Amino acid sequence: MATPALPVAARLRTYASFVRLEHTLFSLPLLLAGVFSVPGPALPWARWALIAAAAVGARTAAMSLNRIVDRRIDALNPRTQVRELPAGRMRLAEAVALLVGSTLVYLAACAALGPFFVQVAVVPLAVFALYPYLKRFTAFCHFGVGLALALAPLAGYAAGHPDLLAPGPALLLAAFALVWVSGFDIIYATLDEAFDRSAGIHSMVAWLGRERALSVSRWLHRGATLLLLALLLTLFRASPDASFLARVPAIVCFAAAASLLEWEQRLAEHVDLAFFKINVWVGVVVLAMVLAARWAGGF
């Protein structure tokens, strides 16, 4: 199907919708939390710009690849037929060009950040390439998207601390991201339970049924809460002289994040509310917790 000619602004909106630019709200706070997870010198603006370019490039490449690989499945699913490729609002050549361009931006930013980042640049790309295929053969596919998001705090930590000293908080952030994102991806998969079964697509929901899959999601989010608590205590141990009063904001942020995860589970039947309105705030509150804990220790 030919893509109709559109003004530049409308075309850019189509591209932004194609890569779900708003979903950056899930990954960006985690990346920033990784940067601030341990003390270090202030980063120059140029390095911040490179981190942002690498993050946006990687995120855009991941979503572009996912949409390209899944375009035929999306065309069969009534819920996803309206997406840009199956609906004909974008040509496959445009999607491929966006994938190549964003990958080049990511690789160029990695090269500018330093040799180490060039050496490990293939790791996120390999995860992004593998993830879209997982649903074709395993119900554990949700952990693929969890792993992809878990790389964000590790990337932020490495970019902000090239010496790679004291990675403990970043590793806890990554573990939190893995189970948090995997848990909410199971909730999201409930939208496609019937289609996945009929099309032979693997997911926890298609395998276990809705209720049992949501139970797995609940346990994952309880694990995420425990990992957040471990992160908070680790950050507090890094500043043993901080007063309890100084630590109160970080404790409040932890309680808010735990409450959001619990609220999300209680509203799992209302996917749009749980996934897009409540869940999006979890990463922001986790970043606020990290910043508050660092502030308590004098930053």
N, C-alpha and C positions, 0 to 999 in steps of 0.2 A: 504494500500500500504506500503510495507516495505521501511524503510529509508536506503539508501545505506551507506555503511561504508565509512567514510571520515577521512582524517588526522585531528589531534586535531585542528590545526589552522583553517582549513576550517569549522570544526564543530562550533568553537567559532564564526566565522563570520556568520554562519547560526543563532546561538542564538542571536547575536547582531542585525541581520536583523529582527528576529522574534519580538523582543521588541522595534524595531526602536530606537536604542540607540542614534541616531543623534537627535531625538526629545527632548532629555534632554535639548537641547539648548533653548526650550521654558520655561521649569520649573526652571532650575538652576539659571538663572539671577533673577527670581522673588524671589526665596528662599533667595538668597544673599541680594537682596534689602530689604527683610524683616529683615534680621540680622542687616543691617546698617541703618534702617529707623529711629531709635532713638539713641541718644548717650548712650554709655555703656562702661564698661571695655573691654580691649582686651581679646579675647577668647584664651585659651590655645590650642595648636595644637591637643591635644587629643580630645577636644570637637569639633573642626573642623572635625576631622576624624569621630566622631560619627554622626555629622550632615550629612556628605557626605554619610556614610553608610546607614543612615535612608532614605535619599533622593533617593539614587540609588535603595535600596531595595523596597521602596514604588512604585517608578516609574516602576520598572521591574515587580512587582506584578500586578500593574494596567494593564499594556499592556498585560501580559501573560493571565490574567483573561479575558480581552476583546477579545483576539484572540481565546481562548478556547470556550467562550460562542458563538462567532460569526462564528465558523468554518463551520457550515452547510450553513449559508447565504453566506459566502465568497466563498464556493464551487459552488454556483449557479450564482454568479456575475462574468461576464467575466473580469472585471477590477481586482478583488481580487482573482481569481482562482490561480494566481501564488504565493500567500502567502504560507508560509512554511507548515502549516497544510493541507490545501486543495490540495496543490501540492505534498504532500508526502515527502517533504524534512525533516520533523520532525515528530516523532511519538507523539501521544497524551500523552503517558506516559512521554515523555521528557518535554512536555509543562507543565504538572502537576507538575513534579519534579522541574522545574524552578519556578513555582508559589509558591510551598511550601517552597523551599529554600530561595527565595527572601523575602517572608513574614516572615520567621524566622529571617533573617538578619535585617529586619525592626524592628521587635518586640524586638530583642536583643539590637539594638541601642537605641530604646526608653527606655528600662529598664535601660541602662547605663546612659542615659541623666537625668533620675530622675523619681520619682513616678508620677508626674503630666503627663508626657508623656505616661506612661503606662495606666493611666486612660483615656486619650483621643485617644490612638492608634487605637481604633476601629472606630473612626469617618472617617478617610480616607478610611479604608478598606470597610466600609459600602457604601461610595460613589462609590468606585471602583466597588463594587459588583452590585450596582443598575444601574450604567450608561449603561452597554451594553444592558440592557433590555428595556431602555426607548424608543428606536426606534421602539419597537414592539407595542407601544400603544399611543405615544404622539409625535406631531410635535415639541414640546419644548425640545426634546432630546438634542439639541445642548447646552442647559444650564447645562446639566449633565457634559459634558466635561469641560465647563467653571467653574463649581463649583469645579471639581477635581483640576484644575490648580489654582483656587483661594485659595486653602488650602496651596499652597507653600509659599507665603509671610507670612502667619500667622504662619506656622511651623517654618520658619526661625526666625521670631520675637520672638516666644516663646523660641526657643532654645538659642538665643543670649541674651534674657532678661527674665530669669525665674521668676523675680518679677512681670512680666506682667503689669508694669507701662507704662503710656502714649502710649496706643495701637493705637491711632488715625491714624498715617501714615500707619501702617500695615493694618488697616481696609480699608483705601483708596486704598492701593495697591491690596488688595483682591477684592474689588469692581471693580477696573480697570481690573484685570485679568479675572473676571467673564464675563464682557461685551466684552472685547477684544477677548478672546478665543471663546466665543459663536459666535461672529461675523465672525471670520475667519473659524469656523467649518461650518457655513452656506455656505460660499464660497466653501469649500471643498466638501460639499454635492451636489453641482451642477454637479459633475462628475457622480453621480449615479441617476440623476433625472428619467430617463426612467426605469432603473431597480427597483428603489424603488417603483414606481407606479405599475409596473407589479407584484412585489413580496409582495405588501402590507406593505412595510416598511415606517414608518412615518418619515417625515422630513419637515422643513419649505419649501424646494424647491418642494417636492411632493405635499404639501398642498396648497401653495400659488402660485406656478409657479415660474420660474426662476427669472423674473424681480422683482416681489413683494418681494420675499425672499431676493434678493440682496438689495432691498431698506431697509428691516429690518436690514440687516447686516451693511449698511451704517449708519443708525441711532444708532446702537449699538456702532460703532466705533466713532461716534461723541460724544456719551456719554462717551466713554473711554477717549477721548481727554479732556473733561471737568473734569473728575475725576483726570486725570494727572495734570491739572492746579490746582485743589484744593489741590492735594498732594504737588505740588511745593510751593504754598503759605503757606501751613501748615509747611513745612520744613523751609521756610524763616522766619516765625513767631517765630520759635524756636531759631533763631539767629538774633534778631532785630538789633544788632550792626554791622552786616556784611555790607561792602560797596557794592554799586551797581556793581563796577568792579569785586569784588570777586564773585558776583552772576551770572555774564555773562555766564560762562561755563554751569551752570545748566539751564539757560534760553535757551541757544543754544541746549542743549540736549532735552529739552522739545519741541522746535520747530522741531528738527529732528524727534522725535517720532511722533508728530502730522503729519508731512509731510509723513512719512512712512505709517501711517494709511490711509491717503488720497490717496497716490500712490497705495497702495494695492487695494483700492476700484476701482480706475480708471483702474486697470489691472485685475479686477476680472474675466474677460473672459479667461484670461491666467492663469489657476489655478496653474500650476507648478511654474510659475514665482512669482505670488502673494503670494502663500502659503509657498513654500519652500525656496525662495530666498530673498524676501522682508520681509515677516512676521517674519522670524527667527531673524531679527535684532532688532525688536521692543523691546523685553525683554532686550537685551544687552544695548540698548540706555536708557531704563528706569533705569536700574541699574546704568549706567553712570550718569544719572540725579540725582539720590539719592546720589551717592558718591560726585558729584560736589557740591550739596547743603550742604552736611555735611562738606565738605572741606571749603566752604565759611564761615561756622560758627565755624571753628577751629577744626572740627572733634571731 
